[in-house]
Amino acid sequence: MNTFCIRFILFFSLLTSITSIVAQDTLTTEKNLIRTGDRLYKSAVSGIVVGESGKNVSWNYANARVSDTEHIADYYDDNGLLKTESGKINKFIHSGDTVYMTGVEDRLRVLSFARSLPCIAYPFTYGDSITSTFSGRGLYCGTRHVNIKGSITVKADAYGELLLPDDLHYSDVLRVCTQRVADIRLCHDSAAIDSVSERTEVLTRYDWYAHGYRYPLLELAEYVSYDGDKPVASRKEAYITRPDKMDGGGDMVNEAVRRTVKAYSNDSGDDGICKKRGIVNYDVSVNGSSVDVVYTTDRTADVSLLVSDFAGVVYHSEHQPDCNAGTYSHTFDCGDMRSGHYIVYIRASDNTVSKKFTLK
């Protein structure tokens, strides 16, 4: 057996351990759907800013200040999927490819949404978005009637690498931005027409998902209340969920991913930015039946490329040995393949990246 065959088999063995994964920058039901029985331990963190959006972003929060106090988020089944966190209960359903929020309860409000809020759809990758309206009603302080309606947009607005305190560095991180605008109508006395008050609440939330972990490792949310056009109240909060504090067990899909794609300690120089291993930039474009792959390596490496479907069936492969640091390209002729969704895998040094593409 020649050297190429040996290298190809080793590469394919790596890929088949993650065939259920659509792409490294993609959220899927297998990797990311919330599960009953899971428990997260979260710590408040300060010094988090939104940062850039777009491709290949570096979010450096290595110097953020993490609270020593933790709080718990639990997921469980009680006639539906529920999440309890800091005295608040969120209710969800998973319908088709989308997770919806159907209700909220806290010490002041009990709300039920007749038109539910979409939280995420699977698969969800960079550039994907959901926009919808929602409406609901409930009680405030147990006696006052509340009507709520508004709009929500969920978008995967960035991907890149994430640096957190304690020298933790994660590559292949997808950021999801949620923007929700809610018009709230509160009746103080159902018999009095002039006892109705109205306000608008705007939520902007960011969640950073690292490849190989079911839940966001970092979340940032800002709430602003408006009386007409005037902001009257606001608050901002951010939390880190340490991966060693994700308690649920049995997450075999993500455990398999983490065996190959791991967080690793900061081994960079004085700038505090951890250097990627092998592939530092890549892109996949489709022109008819031609699939063009462009990638940049940061060191000399043997590079292997592979085209497969979501079931792990391999259609094309290419091996490029001893590539010096630089930018390279390769074109796959996919005229022999059916229309559908596929994945390109690129491996260089100890770094494997992938990207979904569609043939029409």
VEXMIMI-667451 format. One record per residue (C-alpha): x, y, z; residue in three letters. Coordinates in pm, 1 decimal. Each point is the difference from the previous one (the first is absolute). Last residue first. Example, Ala and Ser with C-alpha at 12.3 -4.5 7.8 and 13.67 -1.06 7.14 Angstrom:
VEXMIMI-667451
1367.0|-106.0|714.0|SER
-137.0|-344.0|66.0|ALA
END
This chain:
VEXMIMI-667451
-2793.3|2287.1|-730.4|LYS
306.5|-114.0|193.2|LEU
9.9|128.5|357.0|THR
294.7|64.2|229.6|PHE
90.0|-70.7|363.7|LYS
343.2|86.0|135.0|LYS
268.7|-190.5|180.6|SER
313.1|50.4|206.4|VAL
256.1|-248.8|127.9|THR
312.5|118.5|186.1|ASN
280.4|-234.5|107.4|ASP
228.9|83.9|-295.3|SER
-236.5|76.3|-285.7|ALA
-345.4|-148.3|-49.9|ARG
-270.0|140.6|-225.7|ILE
-350.2|-149.5|-6.9|TYR
-256.0|108.3|-261.5|VAL
-360.1|-85.4|84.8|ILE
-307.3|-75.5|-212.4|TYR
-364.2|106.1|-43.1|HIS
-200.7|-95.1|-307.7|GLY
-7.3|-26.2|-379.1|SER
151.4|-326.7|-114.4|ARG
370.6|-58.0|-56.7|MET
183.0|-84.2|-325.0|ASP
46.4|366.9|-90.2|GLY
191.7|51.2|323.5|CYS
326.8|112.8|-157.3|ASP
205.6|94.7|307.1|PHE
216.3|312.7|-24.4|THR
306.2|54.5|218.1|HIS
156.7|311.4|146.9|SER
302.2|91.1|207.2|TYR
109.8|287.6|223.5|THR
327.2|-8.8|190.7|GLY
211.8|-193.1|246.6|ALA
177.4|-274.0|-193.6|ASN
-200.7|-296.4|-124.9|CYS
185.9|-324.7|65.0|ASP
-256.9|-238.7|-148.2|PRO
-318.8|92.8|-190.5|GLN
-259.5|-278.3|20.8|HIS
-334.5|19.6|-178.5|GLU
-331.8|-173.5|58.3|SER
-334.3|-29.9|-176.8|HIS
-334.3|-174.6|58.5|TYR
24.6|-126.3|359.2|VAL
-320.4|-130.3|161.3|VAL
-7.8|128.6|360.0|GLY
-378.0|14.9|37.0|ALA
3.9|380.9|-24.5|PHE
160.5|-19.2|-346.1|ASP
372.9|-4.6|-62.2|SER
273.6|205.2|-165.3|VAL
356.8|-44.9|127.6|LEU
315.7|207.5|14.3|LEU
331.5|-105.4|150.3|SER
290.8|234.3|72.0|VAL
344.9|-113.8|112.5|ASP
147.0|292.0|189.2|ALA
250.3|284.9|-8.6|THR
-130.4|278.8|221.4|ARG
-273.8|266.2|25.6|ASP
-223.3|-154.6|-264.9|THR
-245.8|191.4|-219.0|THR
-298.0|-151.8|-178.7|TYR
-197.2|37.5|-321.8|VAL
-245.2|-271.2|-111.5|VAL
-190.8|37.2|-325.8|ASP
-294.3|-231.5|-66.7|VAL
-81.8|-33.2|-369.8|SER
-343.6|-130.5|-100.7|SER
-139.5|348.3|-56.5|GLY
237.4|234.2|177.8|ASN
7.0|-89.1|370.0|VAL
219.5|172.0|257.7|SER
191.6|-132.6|300.9|VAL
216.2|220.0|220.6|ASP
293.7|-45.8|235.7|TYR
217.8|186.0|246.8|ASN
247.2|-96.5|273.7|VAL
35.6|-370.9|-80.7|ILE
294.0|-167.9|176.0|GLY
-29.7|64.6|372.6|ARG
-157.5|331.9|87.6|LYS
208.5|243.9|199.6|LYS
-125.2|105.5|341.5|CYS
-40.1|374.0|32.5|ILE
144.9|136.9|323.0|GLY
212.7|257.6|-183.9|ASP
311.4|-95.0|195.8|ASP
60.6|-326.5|-178.4|GLY
-235.2|-289.4|-49.6|SER
-29.1|-332.8|175.9|ASP
-340.4|62.0|161.5|ASN
-121.4|-335.7|118.4|SER
-211.1|-225.6|-219.1|TYR
-367.4|-50.1|-64.9|ALA
-36.8|-319.4|-192.6|LYS
-105.1|-114.3|-346.5|VAL
84.6|-366.9|-42.6|THR
-112.1|-166.7|321.4|ARG
-235.8|290.7|45.8|ARG
-213.0|-113.0|-291.6|VAL
-48.2|-347.1|144.7|ALA
-103.6|150.1|336.0|GLU
-239.9|224.6|-189.5|ASN
-184.9|-293.5|-154.6|VAL
20.3|-217.5|311.2|MET
-179.5|245.9|226.6|ASP
-65.7|-269.6|260.9|GLY
43.9|227.1|294.3|GLY
-213.6|289.9|111.5|GLY
225.5|233.8|190.6|ASP
167.5|280.9|-192.9|MET
238.4|130.5|268.1|LYS
319.6|-117.4|-170.3|ASP
-105.5|208.7|-299.7|PRO
-8.7|314.2|215.5|ARG
-315.3|196.6|-65.4|THR
83.9|369.4|-12.4|ILE
-265.9|260.6|61.5|TYR
-69.6|357.0|-108.8|ALA
-253.8|253.8|117.7|GLU
-115.4|344.6|-107.2|LYS
-283.4|206.7|138.5|ARG
-215.6|283.9|-123.1|SER
-275.4|234.9|111.2|ALA
-189.1|306.3|-126.4|VAL
104.2|24.9|-365.2|PRO
-212.8|271.0|-166.9|LYS
-162.1|-67.3|-337.2|ASP
-336.9|-92.9|149.8|GLY
81.5|-112.2|350.7|ASP
287.5|-231.2|-82.0|TYR
155.1|-294.2|183.6|SER
352.2|-122.5|-87.8|VAL
134.0|-351.5|62.7|TYR
354.4|-106.2|-85.2|GLU
113.0|-361.8|-15.5|ALA
340.1|-168.2|-27.1|LEU
56.0|-375.4|-6.0|GLU
320.6|-204.3|7.7|LEU
62.7|-374.9|-14.2|LEU
-321.9|-51.7|-191.9|PRO
-155.2|-347.6|37.9|TYR
63.1|-332.5|-173.6|ARG
379.7|15.3|-9.4|TYR
221.5|-155.7|-271.3|GLY
29.3|308.5|-217.8|HIS
-22.1|307.3|219.0|ALA
-328.1|192.8|12.0|TYR
14.8|371.7|91.7|TRP
-340.9|146.7|83.5|ASP
-88.0|366.3|-50.9|TYR
-319.4|170.5|120.6|ARG
-169.4|327.6|-84.5|THR
-330.9|45.7|180.7|LEU
-226.0|298.9|-60.3|VAL
-297.8|70.7|225.9|GLU
-276.5|239.4|-104.1|THR
-247.1|158.6|239.8|ARG
-372.8|40.2|44.7|GLU
-218.7|90.5|295.0|SER
-375.9|-59.8|19.7|VAL
-195.3|160.8|282.0|SER
-182.8|244.1|-230.8|ASP
-258.1|-259.2|-109.6|ILE
-94.8|-91.5|355.0|ALA
-184.8|-326.6|59.4|ALA
303.4|-225.4|-54.1|SER
197.1|195.7|256.6|ASP
380.1|14.3|-22.8|HIS
5.3|-126.7|-358.1|CYS
351.6|-47.0|-136.2|LEU
75.4|16.6|-374.0|ARG
346.6|-115.5|-100.5|ILE
153.3|58.3|-343.6|ASP
290.1|-240.9|-41.9|ALA
309.5|39.3|-218.4|VAL
235.6|-299.6|-10.6|ARG
347.6|-14.7|-148.7|GLN
185.6|-331.1|25.0|THR
362.8|-29.1|-114.4|CYS
165.7|-339.3|-44.1|VAL
379.0|-29.4|9.1|ARG
169.1|-308.8|-143.5|LEU
335.1|-113.8|139.5|VAL
234.0|-212.4|-211.6|ASP
301.3|55.4|228.5|SER
-13.4|0.2|377.7|TYR
266.2|138.3|233.3|HIS
10.2|-33.3|376.6|LEU
291.0|170.2|177.2|ASP
-179.6|26.1|334.5|ASP
-226.6|277.4|-131.1|PRO
-164.5|-38.3|-343.3|LEU
130.1|26.6|-356.2|LEU
-245.7|-65.3|-283.7|LEU
84.3|-73.4|-363.5|GLU
-203.0|74.1|-312.9|GLY
-358.5|19.0|-112.9|TYR
-245.5|284.8|-39.9|ALA
-362.3|109.2|-54.6|ASP
-193.0|-322.1|51.7|ALA
-335.5|176.5|1.4|LYS
-315.3|-10.2|212.5|VAL
-260.1|269.5|-65.0|THR
-302.7|56.9|221.8|ILE
-312.6|211.4|-34.6|SER
-265.1|129.1|236.3|GLY
-308.7|-70.2|204.4|LYS
-87.6|2.2|368.1|ILE
-326.4|29.2|189.5|ASN
6.1|13.9|379.2|VAL
-290.5|-23.5|244.2|HIS
58.9|116.2|354.4|ARG
-89.9|-237.0|283.2|THR
280.4|-250.2|72.0|GLY
278.8|254.7|18.6|CYS
-19.3|28.3|-381.0|TYR
-225.0|-247.8|-178.1|LEU
-0.9|-151.6|-346.2|GLY
-12.7|64.4|-371.6|ARG
180.8|-90.6|-317.9|GLY
122.8|108.1|-339.2|SER
290.4|-75.2|-232.2|PHE
138.7|118.0|-332.1|THR
272.1|-174.6|-197.9|SER
346.9|32.7|-147.7|THR
246.9|-287.5|-17.0|ILE
358.5|28.5|-121.4|SER
284.3|-195.3|-159.1|ASP
317.3|193.7|-87.2|GLY
232.7|-233.3|191.9|TYR
-169.6|-331.7|68.9|THR
-324.3|-136.2|141.3|PHE
-111.2|-357.7|-68.5|PRO
-230.7|12.9|178.9|TYR
-219.1|293.1|100.6|ALA
42.3|220.1|308.2|ILE
-210.2|196.1|248.5|CYS
-329.1|40.6|-189.3|PRO
-247.8|192.8|218.1|LEU
-348.2|-149.5|30.8|SER
-325.4|139.9|-136.5|ARG
-251.4|-62.6|277.2|ALA
279.4|75.8|244.8|PHE
-71.8|-59.9|368.2|SER
123.4|243.4|262.6|LEU
11.1|-18.6|380.7|VAL
172.1|303.8|142.0|ARG
134.1|144.4|325.7|LEU
196.2|-277.2|174.6|ARG
82.8|-165.8|-330.8|ASP
-184.6|-202.3|-263.2|GLU
52.4|-5.5|-377.4|VAL
-183.4|-181.0|-279.9|GLY
9.6|-168.3|-339.6|THR
363.8|46.7|-103.0|MET
55.9|-175.5|-332.3|TYR
271.8|-240.8|-119.4|VAL
0.4|-52.7|-376.0|THR
72.0|-288.8|-240.7|ASP
-345.2|-155.5|20.8|GLY
-144.9|99.0|337.5|SER
208.8|10.5|316.6|HIS
-202.7|157.3|280.1|ILE
117.1|234.7|271.5|PHE
-97.7|144.7|338.6|LYS
221.0|247.5|186.2|ASN
-12.4|7.2|380.0|ILE
167.3|277.3|201.2|LYS
119.3|-21.3|361.7|GLY
366.4|38.2|-93.6|SER
-19.6|-264.4|-274.4|GLU
-261.5|-265.9|-72.8|THR
-33.0|-142.1|-351.1|LYS
-306.5|-198.4|-101.6|LEU
-78.4|-247.9|-277.2|LEU
-362.1|-109.9|-1.1|GLY
-247.6|-172.3|231.6|ASN
270.6|26.8|266.6|ASP
329.6|-89.8|-168.2|ASP
324.3|144.6|135.9|TYR
279.5|245.2|-75.9|TYR
184.0|157.5|293.2|ASP
197.6|325.5|11.0|ALA
208.6|49.8|314.2|ILE
164.3|303.7|154.5|HIS
364.6|50.9|79.4|GLU
179.9|248.2|225.2|THR
375.5|46.4|-43.9|ASP
-70.1|270.5|-254.6|SER
209.4|10.4|-317.0|VAL
192.7|310.9|-104.5|ARG
85.8|13.0|-368.6|ALA
371.9|-6.5|-82.7|ASN
-13.6|-287.3|-249.8|ALA
-296.9|159.2|-174.8|TYR
162.0|3.2|-345.6|ASN
-258.5|-49.2|-273.5|TRP
191.1|-75.0|-321.4|SER
-219.5|22.3|-310.6|VAL
48.2|-234.1|-296.3|ASN
-310.1|116.4|-187.3|LYS
-247.4|271.7|92.3|GLY
-97.3|179.8|319.3|SER
229.7|195.8|225.7|GLU
-4.4|33.7|375.1|GLY
-304.1|-1.6|225.4|VAL
187.1|104.9|313.9|VAL
70.4|-213.7|304.9|ILE
184.9|164.5|290.5|GLY
-210.5|-163.9|268.6|SER
-83.3|-366.2|56.4|VAL
-279.6|-171.3|191.7|ALA
61.0|-369.9|53.8|SER
-215.7|-280.2|-136.5|LYS
-33.9|-364.9|101.0|TYR
-205.4|-192.0|-255.0|LEU
-221.1|-303.8|64.7|ARG
-133.7|-241.8|-261.8|ASP
-279.4|-239.0|95.2|GLY
-221.0|83.7|-295.9|THR
198.7|85.8|-309.8|ARG
50.7|320.7|-199.4|ILE
75.4|-60.1|-368.3|LEU
363.7|84.3|-70.6|ASN
206.1|-288.0|-135.5|LYS
-253.2|-239.1|-151.4|GLU
-255.2|271.8|-76.1|THR
264.6|194.3|-189.5|THR
194.8|326.0|37.7|LEU
245.3|63.7|-283.3|THR
352.5|149.0|-2.1|ASP
162.8|-340.7|20.3|GLN
-225.4|-141.6|-265.2|ALA
-293.1|-240.0|-25.4|VAL
114.4|-225.8|282.8|ILE
-144.1|-351.4|-9.4|SER
309.6|-118.1|-185.3|THR
220.8|90.8|296.8|ILE
193.5|-322.6|61.9|SER
-7.6|-56.8|-376.7|THR
225.7|301.2|-47.9|LEU
293.1|-128.1|202.0|LEU
-11.3|-340.6|-167.0|SER
-8.7|177.0|-337.9|PHE
323.8|179.0|80.0|PHE
173.5|-319.4|107.4|LEU
-126.1|-175.7|-312.2|ILE
120.2|285.5|-219.1|PHE
344.6|-0.9|155.3|ARG
39.7|-372.7|-57.4|ILE
-131.1|25.7|-356.2|CYS
240.1|288.1|-76.8|PHE
296.5|-188.7|138.9|THR
-53.9|-302.8|-225.1|ASN
-151.6|-334.1|102.0|MET
END
